Amino acid sequence: MDTRKRLQALQREANPVAAAAAPARAAVPDHPACMIGGGQTCEHALVDRDLNRLLFDYERTVRSRFTRIVDVLKRISTHQHDANFTERAQQLASEQLGFDLPSQVLEDAWVCGLDLSALHSRCIFSGLKSCVDNARAEQAGWRQRMPLDENFLRSCGYHTVDISPCSDGRLQGVSPYVLRILPGPNVRVKAYAGALFDVEVDVCDWAQREVERLSGAMVDGERLNYLKIAVYHFSSSSPNGHGCAAHGSNDRQATEAALKRLQHELRAAIDRTFGAGAAPDVLLIGVDTDLDALRIHLPDGFGEVNPHRYFETAQVYRDTLGLAPEAARKRIAEIVADAEGMGGWGQGNGRMHEGMRRLVLALAEANLSQIEYVIKHHTGRYATIGHDEECIVAGEAVRPLQLRNLFYFAHLDTIEEGAPDMDVGIEIFAKLNVAHGLPVPVLVHFEYDARIPESRERSIARGRRVRDAIEARYPDLVARGLLNCAIAVSDRTGGECCAFVADDAVDDH
């Protein structure tokens, strides 16, 4: 919930009579999976409630690092003319936020006033750093229970699963939460605006994994395949206002654009380059970001995906609610078979192979837990169905960060080719932050390979070039103090993760 919404909530609590007299909100459609509060028990036999509890504990822990920032900075600002201001400010930050503030900013406050823009961004970056540093311990519980792990994916016939969701912050937890796929070295997540991934980059990624498979570097690699998943999104309660910004909230356009990128560009490029039949398996998934329910588009016997051949897990939840586990699984298999065998616009050429079927059935079952997660912990629909990100991450993903609406991600190598993604992010934060006088925090992050000499130094230099290009692209925001960048790097194969470059925003502590 953004600052304005938090203030509105506080006003309603302070004056319930006025709130009751206010115009009623537009009616929210019935929940498609379960009638919440309608005398029906929303407890499905196939839901892992222990895993849901662990995921919710993690969500609350991460959120707590950011929810107090504005209030703490307000308190600090009231003391900026005190004789012991620096010590008082550091004490408040340490006690309430868990980290120190940059001393120089505090010590310079007496000259031109406290630079709250710089402090706000510094707090966001420090919060992200805390999330990364504590990820191993804080994610341990849910990682051990995640149903779709590497062994399961291999049993479906896949050595690598490459997922490209939209860079929208609502999909930043898509792997562990929505799909319940365990993030790891063989599960890659690369987000792009509108799920429009870079075909050339994906061809190179696929080719590298094929070399590793053919060289014998993978166990049982000769019998395993590569899977590319594109994930678009839509909003069931506000289809014209809170769909995919990159596609103008046009669900049909989002679906067709992602499918075109998968089928007519990626698969075609690999087949034409490496020979017919070389192309990897592909899967197209839509996410209703109000509910985290899935729309899974089914491939046919030749791996071709049809935008009209799909089923939706919200309906699966409703149709199987109240059934015993085995009866529910049997019914899910029937629903998938019915969708697979549809005629007309959705007709395909044969049935999908058994490994893909096994994966689709598992995705459908696992997502029932996420639907119930939103029902139990977020009253069926998220309170904020739109954007509520804390910052923009530009460059390469910070892999340990796995949570809805934590950040907007702009995947890029240079600002020129990543400009559309950055522009969408800046447009989002113009409403979230700039409209309320808060800056846009941008973390520029790149990975390096410690095995390669000077790789870290080149990544830092690359980060600086991208930072400079971002600041040059949005000079008005920079001039107004409403765009603050930091640079961090991570070792792709080692232990260093999200290490901030000391001369930018966050020193290593």
Secondary structure as UniProt FT lines:
FT   HELIX           3..14
FT   HELIX           16..21
FT   TURN            36..39
FT   TURN            45..46
FT   HELIX           49..67
FT   HELIX           69..77
FT   TURN            78..81
FT   TURN            83..84
FT   HELIX           85..96
FT   HELIX           103..107
FT   HELIX           109..112
FT   HELIX           116..133
FT   HELIX           135..145
FT   HELIX           150..155
FT   TURN            156..157
FT   STRAND          158..166
FT   HELIX           169..171
FT   TURN            172..173
FT   HELIX           174..178
FT   TURN            185..186
FT   STRAND          187..189
FT   HELIX           193..195
FT   HELIX           199..214
FT   TURN            215..216
FT   TURN            219..220
FT   HELIX           221..223
FT   STRAND          225..234
FT   TURN            239..241
FT   HELIX           245..247
FT   TURN            248..249
FT   HELIX           251..259
FT   HELIX           260..267
FT   HELIX           268..274
FT   TURN            276..277
FT   STRAND          281..288
FT   TURN            289..292
FT   STRAND          293..299
FT   TURN            301..302
FT   STRAND          305..312
FT   HELIX           313..320
FT   TURN            321..322
FT   HELIX           325..340
FT   HELIX           344..346
FT   HELIX           354..377
FT   TURN            379..380
FT   STRAND          391..395
FT   TURN            399..400
FT   TURN            404..405
FT   STRAND          407..411
FT   HELIX           415..432
FT   HELIX           434..436
FT   STRAND          440..448
FT   TURN            450..451
FT   TURN            453..454
FT   HELIX           455..473
FT   HELIX           475..479
FT   TURN            480..481
FT   STRAND          483..491
FT   STRAND          499..500
FT   TURN            502..503
//
